[in-house]
Every structure is written in C-alpha cells, then in structure tokens.
C-alpha cells in the first residue's frame, strides 16, 4: 500500500509550522531552524508543495545592502485547507493510536 502524497512526517512538520501563521511569509532557513529539517530534506518538500499549488513563493529583497535576495514561502488558500485536513487526520490517527496503546 503506497502512502498518499504530502503525508511524510517531515512534510507534516513543515505544514504544521506554516499553519501557525498561514498568511505570513517564511524564509527557508527559518523553516529549517524551527522544524529541525536539513536543507536536503526541506527544500525538495517546499519545491514539491509549490509545484502542487499548496505554497506560493516570492523573492524578498535583502534587508541589508550587499546581501542576496531570499526566497520566501507561504501557504495558498488551497494549501491551507489541504494542510489543515491532513494535520487533523494525523492528530486523529495519533489519538486513536495512543488510546489503543493505553488499553493494552
């Protein structure tokens, strides 16, 4: 049985973080720091979510002269709805799993 797209624990971690402030723009580095994900894991997730229409991206001008522009990310309306549904399912499954182990 194959896993549904966007349901890896790492992707769920990114989506939960973005759902905390769904309309705010987030730098990749900030997402990495807050989720604990390394860039080799994080950026493919962000690219895939953007390709699927769940994230919008933009270049943010540098805050200090001489610095490069940085990519920022935020959930689209479609992405926010889908992420909310996915994370709710995950919480349901975790609750059921915890309840099942408590009764054992």
C-alpha positions as CSV (number, residue, x, y, z in Angstrom):
1,X,0.0,0.0,0.0
2,X,1.6,3.3,-1.0
3,X,1.5,6.4,1.0
4,X,-0.6,9.4,-0.1
5,X,1.4,12.5,-1.3
6,X,2.4,15.1,1.3
7,X,1.9,12.7,4.3
8,X,5.5,12.1,5.3
9,X,6.3,13.1,8.8
10,X,8.7,15.7,7.5
11,X,6.1,17.2,5.2
12,X,3.5,17.2,8.0
13,X,6.0,19.0,10.2
14,X,6.5,21.7,7.6
15,X,2.8,22.1,7.0
16,X,2.0,22.4,10.8
17,X,4.6,25.1,11.1
18,X,3.2,27.0,8.1
19,X,-0.3,26.6,9.5
20,X,0.7,28.5,12.7
21,X,0.7,31.7,10.5
22,X,-0.8,30.7,7.2
23,X,-0.6,34.2,5.6
24,X,2.9,35.0,6.8
25,X,5.9,34.7,4.5
26,X,8.6,32.4,5.8
27,X,12.3,32.1,4.9
28,X,13.5,28.6,4.1
29,X,16.2,29.0,6.8
30,X,13.6,29.9,9.4
31,X,11.6,26.8,8.5
32,X,14.7,24.7,8.7
33,X,15.6,26.0,12.1
34,X,12.0,25.6,13.5
35,X,11.4,22.2,12.1
36,X,14.9,20.8,12.6
37,X,15.0,19.6,8.9
38,X,18.2,19.8,6.9
39,X,18.2,21.7,3.6
40,X,18.4,18.4,1.6
41,X,15.1,17.3,3.1
42,X,13.4,20.7,3.4
43,X,13.9,22.3,0.0
44,X,12.6,19.3,-2.0
45,X,9.4,19.4,0.2
46,X,9.0,23.1,-0.4
47,X,9.5,22.8,-4.1
48,X,7.0,19.9,-4.4
49,X,4.4,21.8,-2.3
50,X,4.9,24.9,-4.5
51,X,4.6,22.8,-7.7
52,X,1.3,21.3,-6.4
53,X,-0.1,24.8,-5.7
54,X,0.0,24.5,-1.9
55,X,2.7,27.2,-1.5
56,X,3.3,30.4,-3.2
57,X,6.9,31.7,-3.3
58,X,8.5,35.1,-3.9
59,X,11.9,36.7,-3.7
60,X,12.3,39.0,-0.8
61,X,14.7,41.9,-1.2
62,X,17.6,41.8,1.2
63,X,17.3,43.8,4.4
64,X,21.0,44.9,4.2
65,X,22.7,46.1,1.1
66,X,25.1,43.7,-0.5
67,X,23.1,40.6,0.6
68,X,21.3,38.4,-2.0
69,X,17.5,38.3,-2.3
70,X,16.0,35.3,-0.4
71,X,13.2,33.0,-1.3
72,X,10.1,33.1,1.0
73,X,7.2,30.8,1.2
74,X,3.6,30.8,2.4
75,X,0.5,28.6,2.1
76,X,-2.0,29.3,-0.6
77,X,-5.7,29.0,0.3
78,X,-5.8,25.6,-1.3
79,X,-2.7,24.6,0.6
80,X,-4.0,25.9,3.9
81,X,-7.2,23.9,3.5
82,X,-5.4,20.7,2.5
83,X,-2.8,21.1,5.2
84,X,-5.5,21.6,7.8
85,X,-7.2,18.5,6.7
86,X,-4.0,16.4,6.6
87,X,-2.8,17.6,10.0
88,X,-6.3,17.0,11.5
89,X,-6.2,13.4,10.1
90,X,-2.7,13.0,11.6
91,X,-3.9,14.2,15.0
92,X,-6.9,11.8,14.9
93,X,-4.6,8.9,14.0
94,X,-2.2,9.8,16.8
95,X,-5.1,10.0,19.3
96,X,-6.5,6.6,18.2
97,X,-3.1,5.1,18.4
98,X,-2.4,6.5,21.9
99,X,-5.8,5.3,23.1
100,X,-5.2,1.8,21.6
101,X,-1.8,1.5,23.5
102,X,-3.3,2.7,26.8
103,X,-5.9,0.0,26.8
104,X,-3.2,-2.7,26.1
